[in-house]
Amino acid sequence: MVTLDSATDPVAGEFDGRVAVITGTSWIAAEVARLMVERGGSVVIVGPDTDVADEVLSPLGDAARFVVGSTRRDEDLEAVLDTAVECFGGVDIVVAAHASFVDDRLETDRSRWLEALDVNVAGTSLLVQRAVPLMEQRGGGSVVIVTSISGKASQPDRLVYPVTKAALLGMVRNLAQVLAPKRIRVNSVSPGWTWSRNIERRYGTRERADRYAAQFQLLGRLGDPAEVAEAVLFLCSDRSSFTTGADLAVDGGYSSTSPEALGHAQIAVPEIG
């Protein structure tokens, strides 16, 4: 990785003095935190995964704190915001990058539905609700919610997870309107298939996972967590100062294609003549 100084890098120092609360410990969340700190910001990360806390925190030094908690518990939401105020002086940015992958499709019972909706939807909204007064004290701020291509299109063997992600896309539009008078922008990033712990467990190697993703992502591979994180940081920054209520697809072309676009049907049933 090439490191540029502020004289040659237009984004160096763009988060100087700013404080971000980041939910989740995925590789995307970790990259958001790393880039935010690299560009001058401070971060407070909240997540239940204590076993990966060191992995996420180790590159960040004194500019980061980790709070063990869940978006399902109000006291944990309060704790992460209190930590941001006590350690760094306030909150300017909220990045909701956590997710529950609970999904038993038609077999999902009420308790599992409520768990997924609580983590992905209610937890996100309640965190933003609590962060709003703190961002107002700083003159405004930015909220970025990591949604998914799963919220825009049906996919095999899924039901609950896509519904929660679709709900988040609706939340972005409505929060953007509610919070615009407070000078708080709200946007989302919808990743396509992106290299992650879950995909590594399912497919084993990056090469194998890339071959799979090439069947439906125009660029012929998975996304990298850093590519998604760059989009998140753009929406957090002043570079997107006139953008709110928007969703930015970082999906390698997944959402732009029709079922026949990659030629699978033509291969299976070739044209005659």
C-alpha positions in Angstrom: 0.0 0.0 0.0 1.3 3.4 -1.0 1.1 6.1 1.7 0.8 9.7 0.4 1.5 12.8 2.4 -1.0 15.7 2.6 0.8 17.6 -0.2 0.0 14.9 -2.7 -3.0 13.1 -1.2 -6.3 15.1 -1.5 -8.0 13.1 1.3 -5.1 13.1 3.8 -6.4 14.8 7.0 -9.9 15.1 5.8 -11.3 13.7 9.1 -9.0 15.7 11.4 -10.9 16.3 14.6 -13.8 14.2 13.7 -15.2 11.3 15.6 -17.0 8.3 14.1 -19.0 5.6 15.8 -18.8 2.4 13.8 -21.0 -0.7 14.4 -19.7 -4.2 13.6 -16.4 -6.0 13.2 -16.7 -7.2 9.6 -13.7 -6.6 7.3 -15.7 -3.7 5.8 -16.1 -2.1 9.2 -12.5 -2.7 10.0 -11.4 -1.0 6.8 -13.7 2.0 7.4 -12.1 2.4 10.9 -8.6 2.0 9.5 -9.1 4.6 6.7 -10.9 7.0 9.1 -8.0 6.9 11.5 -5.4 7.1 8.7 -7.1 10.3 7.5 -7.1 12.0 10.9 -10.2 10.8 12.6 -11.0 9.0 15.8 -13.3 6.0 16.0 -15.3 4.0 18.6 -16.3 0.6 17.4 -19.1 -1.5 18.9 -19.5 -5.2 18.4 -20.1 -8.5 20.2 -17.0 -10.2 18.7 -14.4 -9.9 21.4 -12.4 -12.5 19.7 -11.7 -10.2 16.7 -11.4 -6.9 18.7 -7.6 -7.1 18.7 -7.5 -7.8 15.0 -9.6 -4.7 14.3 -8.0 -2.4 16.9 -4.3 -3.3 16.5 -3.6 -1.0 13.5 -5.4 1.9 15.0 -3.5 2.9 18.1 -4.8 5.6 20.5 -7.3 6.9 18.0 -9.7 4.0 18.5 -11.7 2.4 21.3 -13.7 -0.8 21.3 -17.0 -1.3 23.2 -18.3 -4.8 23.6 -22.0 -4.6 22.9 -25.0 -5.2 20.6 -27.4 -2.9 18.8 -30.2 -4.9 20.5 -29.4 -3.4 23.9 -30.1 0.3 24.6 -27.5 0.4 27.4 -24.9 -0.7 24.8 -25.9 2.1 22.4 -25.6 4.5 25.3 -22.2 3.1 26.2 -20.7 3.5 22.8 -21.8 7.1 22.5 -20.7 7.9 26.0 -17.3 6.5 25.1 -17.1 8.7 22.0 -17.8 11.8 24.1 -15.6 10.9 27.0 -12.6 9.8 25.0 -12.8 12.1 21.9 -15.2 14.9 22.7 -18.3 14.1 20.7 -19.8 12.4 17.6 -19.7 13.6 14.0 -20.3 10.4 12.1 -22.2 7.2 12.5 -21.4 4.2 10.3 -23.8 1.3 10.7 -21.9 -1.7 9.3 -23.3 -4.5 11.5 -25.6 -7.3 10.3 -27.5 -10.2 11.5 -27.5 -13.1 9.0 -30.4 -14.9 10.7 -32.3 -16.5 7.8 -34.2 -19.8 8.0 -36.4 -18.7 5.0 -40.0 -19.9 5.3 -39.0 -21.9 8.5 -38.0 -18.7 10.3 -40.2 -18.4 13.4 -41.4 -15.1 15.0 -38.5 -14.9 17.5 -35.9 -15.2 14.8 -37.7 -12.6 12.6 -37.8 -10.2 15.6 -34.1 -10.9 16.3 -33.0 -10.0 12.7 -35.3 -6.9 12.6 -34.1 -5.8 16.0 -30.4 -6.0 15.2 -30.5 -4.8 11.6 -33.3 -2.3 11.6 -34.4 -1.1 15.0 -30.9 -1.2 16.4 -29.6 1.0 13.6 -32.5 3.5 14.0 -32.1 3.8 17.7 -28.4 4.3 17.5 -28.9 7.2 15.0 -31.7 8.6 17.2 -29.3 8.8 20.2 -26.5 10.2 18.2 -28.5 13.1 16.6 -28.2 15.4 19.6 -24.5 14.9 19.8 -24.0 15.6 16.1 -26.2 18.7 16.4 -23.8 19.9 19.1 -21.0 19.7 16.5 -23.0 21.6 13.8 -24.3 18.6 11.9 -22.9 15.3 10.7 -23.2 12.3 8.5 -24.8 8.9 8.8 -23.9 6.0 6.5 -25.7 2.7 6.6 -24.1 -0.3 4.9 -27.1 -2.0 3.2 -26.7 -4.7 0.5 -27.6 -5.7 -3.1 -29.8 -8.2 -1.2 -32.1 -5.4 -0.4 -32.8 -4.7 -4.1 -33.2 -8.1 -5.7 -34.4 -11.6 -4.8 -31.7 -14.2 -4.2 -31.8 -18.0 -3.8 -32.2 -19.4 -0.3 -32.8 -16.0 1.4 -35.8 -14.3 2.8 -35.2 -12.6 6.2 -31.8 -10.9 5.5 -32.9 -9.3 2.2 -36.1 -7.9 3.9 -34.1 -6.2 6.6 -31.7 -4.7 4.1 -34.6 -3.4 2.0 -36.0 -1.8 5.2 -32.7 -0.1 5.7 -32.9 1.5 2.2 -36.3 2.9 3.2 -34.9 4.1 6.5 -32.2 6.1 4.7 -34.7 8.0 2.5 -36.9 8.9 5.4 -34.1 9.7 7.9 -32.5 12.0 5.2 -35.7 14.0 5.1 -36.1 14.1 8.9 -32.5 15.1 9.6 -31.8 17.5 6.8 -32.9 20.5 8.9 -30.4 19.5 11.5 -27.6 19.5 8.9 -27.2 15.7 9.2 -26.9 13.8 5.9 -28.0 10.2 5.7 -26.8 7.9 2.9 -26.2 4.2 2.3 -23.7 2.0 0.5 -24.9 -1.3 -1.1 -22.0 -3.7 -1.5 -22.2 -6.6 -3.9 -20.5 -9.9 -3.1 -17.4 -8.8 -1.1 -14.6 -10.8 0.4 -15.5 -11.5 4.0 -15.1 -14.0 6.8 -18.4 -15.6 5.8 -17.4 -16.0 2.2 -14.0 -17.3 3.1 -15.7 -20.0 5.3 -18.1 -20.9 2.5 -15.8 -21.0 -0.5 -12.3 -21.5 1.1 -10.1 -19.5 -1.2 -10.4 -16.0 -2.7 -9.8 -17.5 -6.2 -12.7 -19.9 -5.9 -15.0 -17.1 -4.5 -14.0 -14.8 -7.4 -14.9 -17.5 -9.9 -18.3 -17.8 -8.3 -18.9 -14.0 -8.2 -17.8 -13.7 -11.9 -21.1 -15.5 -12.8 -23.1 -12.4 -11.8 -20.8 -9.4 -11.2 -19.7 -7.7 -14.4 -16.2 -6.9 -13.2 -15.6 -10.7 -12.9 -14.7 -10.9 -9.2 -15.6 -10.2 -5.6 -15.2 -6.7 -4.2 -12.5 -5.9 -1.7 -13.5 -4.6 1.7 -11.4 -1.5 1.2 -13.3 -0.7 -2.0 -16.5 -0.6 -0.1 -14.9 1.4 2.7 -13.7 4.0 0.3 -17.3 4.6 -0.8 -18.4 4.8 2.9 -15.7 7.4 3.6 -16.7 9.5 0.6 -20.3 9.7 2.0 -18.9 10.5 5.4 -16.8 13.3 4.1 -17.3 16.9 2.9 -16.7 15.6 -0.6 -20.3 14.5 -0.6 -21.7 17.6 1.0 -24.7 17.9 -1.3 -25.6 14.2 -1.2 -28.3 12.9 1.2 -31.0 10.2 0.9 -28.9 8.4 -1.7 -27.6 4.8 -2.1 -24.2 4.1 -3.7 -23.9 0.7 -5.2 -20.4 -0.8 -4.9 -21.3 -4.1 -6.5 -19.1 -4.7 -9.6 -22.2 -4.2 -11.8 -24.4 -6.7 -10.1 -27.5 -4.5 -9.8 -27.2 -3.1 -13.4 -27.6 -6.4 -15.2 -30.5 -8.4 -16.6 -30.6 -12.2 -16.1 -29.4 -12.8 -19.7 -26.6 -10.1 -19.5 -23.7 -12.4 -18.8 -24.6 -14.8 -21.5 -25.5 -17.9 -19.4 -28.8 -18.5 -21.2 -27.1 -18.2 -24.6 -24.5 -20.8 -23.5 -27.2 -23.2 -22.3 -29.5 -22.6 -25.4 -27.3 -21.3 -28.2 -28.8 -19.2 -31.0 -29.4 -21.0 -34.3 -28.1 -19.6 -37.5 
